[in-house]
Amino acid sequence: MAVPKKKISKARGGSRRSHNALAIPSHSVCPNCQEAKLPHHVCANCGWYNDRQVIEKQDI
């Protein structure tokens, strides 16, 4: 069976895991309603994207 030759040091293991951190998703401001939204996504509050209304929002 394949077995590691020796223990991997803490520095080597830590440097391998240095890119595993989770990033906080960025937010942009909707130009129509000034609510926070994800970039390149339709605004969940008003349904606008790229200076036009894409989704009709219904009042329930």
Secondary structure, DSSP 4 states (H G I P E B T S, - for coil): ----SSPPPHHHHHHHGGG-PPPPPP-EE-TTT--EE-TTS--TTT-EETTEE-SPPPP-
